[in-house]
Amino acid sequence: MTQVVQYSRRGAVGVILVENPPVNALSQAVRQGLLDALRQGLEDDGARALVLAGGGRTFIAGADIAEFGRPLAAPDLNDVIAAFEDAAKPVVAAIHGTALGGGLEVALGCHYRVAVAKAMVGLPEVKLGILPGAGGTQRLPRLVGAHVALTMITSGEFVPAPKAHELGILDAIVEGDPVDGAVRFAEALDPAGPHPRVRDRAERIAADRGSAVFDEKRRALEKTARGLFAPQRCVDAVQAAAELPFEEGLKRERELFGQCMAHPQSKALIHVFFAERAIGKIPDVPADTPARPVATAAVLGAGTMGGGIAMNFANAGIPVTLLETSQEALDRGLATIARNYAGTVAKGRLTQAEMERRLSLITPTLDMAALAEADMVVEAVFEDMAVKQDVFRRLDAVAKPGAVLATNTSTLDIDAIAAVTSRPADVIGMHFFSPANVMKLLEVVRGSATAKDVIATAMQTGRKIGKVSVLVGNCDGFVGNRMLMPYSRQAELLVEEGAWPEQVDKALQDWGMAMGPFAMGDLAGVDVTWRIRQRRLAEGKAAGSPLTDRLYLMERYGQKTGAGWYRYEAGSRTPLPDDAVKRMIENHRETHQIRPRAISDEEIVKRMIYALVNEGAKALEEGMALRASDIDVIYLYGYGFPAWRGGPMHYADSVGLPAVLADIRAFQQHSGAEWTPAPLLERLAAEGGSFAAHDRRR
Ligand code: TC6
């Protein structure tokens, strides 16, 4: 028998234990091991019943995702499950940790399922762009009905064991050790049977035949899962459970599973799964690098960013001191925080008591000396080098030795900020995204002197406060905003050349972006963009288009002033096209003798997305990002890039780098130097490579 699955006996019960760390994924060896162990259990005359359990931290977290993309080796998981379901002895699944995807499908093939109260079950395949392909769409509805099954399968959400018990997915909740509990449960079973098979349960699903629930779900998903392929196929598969005999339903599930697997969206989402897990792997800061303890924090600046950052610490239970320079600013900041929490309470997502607890963790102060005991200080003052350097000088004088001194700058040089302190090794960038209490991305910016344990501390603290932390290098705009500069520039050029802001935004949104560049510019603030542009112009760098200057002079600073690239009605965030902006653009075109031309959505999307790709490739080659997949994660979590396209670098891979490069060269002929192809892109395209292959080589 293979080692990843072991058979042993406890009294009169045989125990099949999967030992395939870290999550007991159903690799080929596990599938074969399960069949072998089952045979052994059935042949063991001393065993009247069998228990299936996972060793280590979990039951079985699903198929081995790393095996996807190549033909799956025998045995097929469906055959393994059928063997358990048809076993002549009763089989009890003993669930702890998680039973996910293929793991839950195996459990559904067992005759009984018991779990500890802390366990979770779910069919999260849809998040990988696929559907449960080992009978999950056929068996789950037979237990819980189509409505619940559709919710679970199309959302992929995990269900806590007590709820799963209530729904009928689990037969019992057991106390203490799950295997002990399952063995006790199995001892009470009649070995002579009959052993209940989920596939034979017809009563729930019969009631769903011809129900409107399927069409309703399809319509709802058109809105909530816009552009996604797998959720609709999940509905088709569950409907097949209601309308077809079990074996035919399984066949239909298989077909739909194959369609999902062959679709580019599943490749993108599987890429995202591994990309999200790769971000924590930093070659010279290994996972066991000791991090500094962060029991208390401080935030400098109670503006929109500072307030949001302070909330992150409070949300994670870390007491945080919030510093401002005037009582008025402090009061304003605290009022915004209280309003944000109250909004969450009003939506029913937070209790009043929890809100009060979190608020009590935020200590306001006007006194810099109150920061002396903080383990981590995050500066979130005005985005200006002189202001930041002044703050760091003063911070250096009060912060305790060993405190991590972080700046939330979004573009400025970390080394220049660190240089004014006596401890550059303790200085790091922690670039939060606005609104900081909502957005998941955190760029952790490594300065040339930043100590490794400071990097480990910032990455770990980021995770603790609920952020997706990605390590980046110290360059203008770091990775995300650096790439945004040519992206935004293309948006403005497209408008100069003949498109309207709303056409550009719609083209990008239709393509899948959460927001178009002009609506995003209004959210971030036209004044902010303008200030960055002025600095870059002063430094002799490329800096967007003069359209921003015109808008700034019109005092159209974006949503906050009710007018930017769009106009906004009082209390509304809906961007409305504005004739005043059109006139301004037309005037600009006339001044520069630009004859507007019709621009296709295809050109818009290519120019915008390839601008990201080209700059991303430059940042990657310079070592500003550790991996192309890190860049993808940054764009998914910080910039509303659609996960089902995998991020800009994966998207370029999926188009094919030679084709991307050919378009970039054509743009270069038309517009010149700003489209100079990234040397890495040229190399990879020439050698038939991809960003993914480049990542693997590193
Ligand atoms: C399916 O079942 C389809 C069936 C039909 C077949 C016909 N495979 O997330 P973590 C790795 S589809 C391979 O950091 P956590 C992960 O890459 C699958 N590897 O841990 C990481 O490796 P690293 C349906 C996997 O405690 C390590 O395990 N199932 C798999 O925060 C630790 O992972 C799912 O979609 C896997 N299935 O969360 C469940 N799962 O250390 C996917 C994990 O080398 N998994 N790894 O970077 C999860 O949701 C979470 O991993 C978790 C544990 C909740 C199980």
Boltz pocket constraint, residues with backbone or C-beta under 6 A from the ligand:
constraints:
  - pocket:
      binder: B
      contacts: [[A, 22], [A, 23], [A, 25], [A, 61], [A, 62], [A, 63], [A, 64], [A, 65], [A, 66], [A, 77], [A, 98], [A, 100], [A, 101], [A, 102], [A, 103], [A, 124], [A, 125], [A, 128], [A, 131], [A, 132], [A, 133], [A, 134], [A, 273], [A, 274], [A, 277], [A, 278]]
      max_distance: 6.0
